[in-house]
Amino acid sequence: MDTLSRDDAWALLTEWTQGDSLRKHALAVEAAVRGYARMSGANEEEWGIVALLHDFDYERYTTPADHPFRGCEELQRRGYPEWVTRAILSHADYSGVPRESPLEKTLYACDEMAGFVTAAALVRPSRSVLDLEASSVLKRMKDKAFARAVSRDDLRRGAAELELPLDVHVGNVITFLRERADVLGLRGTL
């Protein structure tokens, strides 16, 4: 594969992922990772495609024995370069692939945080990311009952791997998701 195509990545995601919430999660992580790519001067298109595909196999392969390994096998079969599959493997702590590159660290940091920020936006009266503040997300992190499946340690570790204070990372992700609020269903009543 000479060049990565977002259209091809989207087609693969929608072929393998029927659920709207998982598709929206992929789009939210893509928005966040693209934002960080812009901030760092990296290739936004390439980083975005990796983010879009990071969980594309999750509906078919839900166990740690299979996800994201089976998806990466499919990407290899389709000619995706090794740096793409390596980044996707590295987002799973249990894969044994350490996060080394800026892309790998960014994907990990944005994966759970994009989901957590989305959840925090959807419980607001406005159901919107447009009036969500980092302080509100940080407060939600202290509530163990809120989005209990999300590891707070993972959220903190992601920010640390980016060498950013947690509140700055949260604020960045909110900003990046605001740019795509309509596509993500996060405009709410605003």
GINORTA-V467232 format. One record per residue. N is the residue number from 1. RES is the residue in one letter. PHI is phi as a letter, one per 40 degrees, with the letter a starting at -180 (NA if undefined). OMEGA is omega in whole degrees, -180 to 180 (* if undefined). BURIAL is 1 if it has 9 or more other ideal C-beta (glycine too) atoms within 8 Angstrom, else 0. Layout:
N_RES_PHI_OMEGA_BURIAL / N_RES_PHI_OMEGA_BURIAL
This chain:
1_M_NA_-177_0 / 2_D_c_-179_0 / 3_T_b_177_0 / 4_L_c_-179_1 / 5_S_b_177_0 / 6_R_c_179_1 / 7_D_c_178_0 / 8_D_c_180_0 / 9_A_c_179_1 / 10_W_c_179_1 / 11_A_c_179_0 / 12_L_c_179_1 / 13_L_d_-176_1 / 14_T_c_174_0 / 15_E_c_-174_0 / 16_W_c_-174_1 / 17_T_b_-179_1 / 18_Q_c_-174_0 / 19_G_c_-179_0 / 20_D_c_-176_0 / 21_S_c_179_0 / 22_L_c_175_1 / 23_R_c_180_1 / 24_K_c_176_1 / 25_H_c_179_1 / 26_A_d_179_1 / 27_L_c_179_1 / 28_A_c_178_1 / 29_V_c_176_1 / 30_E_d_-179_1 / 31_A_c_-178_1 / 32_A_c_-179_1 / 33_V_c_177_1 / 34_R_c_179_1 / 35_G_c_178_1 / 36_Y_c_177_1 / 37_A_c_178_1 / 38_R_c_-179_0 / 39_M_c_-174_0 / 40_S_c_-180_0 / 41_G_g_179_0 / 42_A_c_-180_1 / 43_N_c_-175_0 / 44_E_c_-179_1 / 45_E_c_-179_0 / 46_E_c_-180_1 / 47_W_c_-180_1 / 48_G_c_179_1 / 49_I_c_178_1 / 50_V_d_180_1 / 51_A_c_-180_1 / 52_L_d_-175_1 / 53_L_c_-169_1 / 54_H_c_-180_1 / 55_D_b_-172_1 / 56_F_c_-178_1 / 57_D_c_-168_1 / 58_Y_c_178_1 / 59_E_c_-179_1 / 60_R_c_-174_0 / 61_Y_b_-172_1 / 62_T_c_-176_0 / 63_T_c_177_0 / 64_P_c_177_0 / 65_A_c_-174_0 / 66_D_b_-178_1 / 67_H_c_3_1 / 68_P_c_-174_1 / 69_F_c_-178_1 / 70_R_c_178_1 / 71_G_c_180_1 / 72_C_c_175_1 / 73_E_c_178_0 / 74_E_c_178_1 / 75_L_c_177_1 / 76_Q_c_179_1 / 77_R_d_-179_0 / 78_R_c_175_0 / 79_G_g_176_0 / 80_Y_c_-178_1 / 81_P_c_-176_0 / 82_E_d_-179_0 / 83_W_c_177_0 / 84_V_c_-178_1 / 85_T_c_178_1 / 86_R_c_179_1 / 87_A_c_-180_1 / 88_I_c_178_1 / 89_L_c_-175_1 / 90_S_c_-179_1 / 91_H_c_177_1 / 92_A_b_-178_1 / 93_D_d_-175_0 / 94_Y_c_-176_0 / 95_S_c_-176_1 / 96_G_g_178_0 / 97_V_c_-178_0 / 98_P_c_177_0 / 99_R_c_-178_1 / 100_E_b_-174_0 / 101_S_c_175_0 / 102_P_d_178_0 / 103_L_c_-178_1 / 104_E_c_180_1 / 105_K_c_-180_1 / 106_T_c_179_1 / 107_L_d_179_1 / 108_Y_c_-177_1 / 109_A_c_-176_1 / 110_C_c_-175_1 / 111_D_d_-178_1 / 112_E_c_-177_1 / 113_M_c_178_1 / 114_A_c_178_1 / 115_G_c_-178_1 / 116_F_c_178_1 / 117_V_c_177_1 / 118_T_d_179_1 / 119_A_c_180_1 / 120_A_c_179_1 / 121_A_c_-174_1 / 122_L_c_177_0 / 123_V_c_177_0 / 124_R_c_176_1 / 125_P_d_180_0 / 126_S_c_-173_1 / 127_R_f_-173_1 / 128_S_b_172_1 / 129_V_c_-173_1 / 130_L_c_177_1 / 131_D_b_179_0 / 132_L_c_178_1 / 133_E_b_-180_0 / 134_A_d_-178_1 / 135_S_c_178_0 / 136_S_c_178_1 / 137_V_c_180_1 / 138_L_c_177_1 / 139_K_c_178_0 / 140_R_c_179_1 / 141_M_c_-180_1 / 142_K_c_-180_0 / 143_D_c_-175_0 / 144_K_c_-179_0 / 145_A_c_-178_0 / 146_F_c_179_1 / 147_A_f_-170_1 / 148_R_c_180_0 / 149_A_c_-178_0 / 150_V_c_179_1 / 151_S_c_177_0 / 152_R_c_177_0 / 153_D_c_178_0 / 154_D_c_179_1 / 155_L_c_-180_1 / 156_R_c_-180_1 / 157_R_c_179_1 / 158_G_d_178_1 / 159_A_c_-180_1 / 160_A_c_179_0 / 161_E_c_175_1 / 162_L_c_-177_1 / 163_E_f_178_0 / 164_L_b_170_1 / 165_P_c_-177_0 / 166_L_d_-178_1 / 167_D_c_178_1 / 168_V_c_178_1 / 169_H_c_179_1 / 170_V_d_180_1 / 171_G_c_177_1 / 172_N_c_-178_1 / 173_V_c_177_1 / 174_I_d_-180_1 / 175_T_d_-178_1 / 176_F_c_179_1 / 177_L_c_177_1 / 178_R_d_-179_1 / 179_E_c_-177_0 / 180_R_b_-173_1 / 181_A_d_-178_1 / 182_D_c_-180_0 / 183_V_c_-177_0 / 184_L_c_-177_1 / 185_G_g_-176_0 / 186_L_b_174_1 / 187_R_c_180_1 / 188_G_g_-177_1 / 189_T_c_-177_0 / 190_L_c_*_0
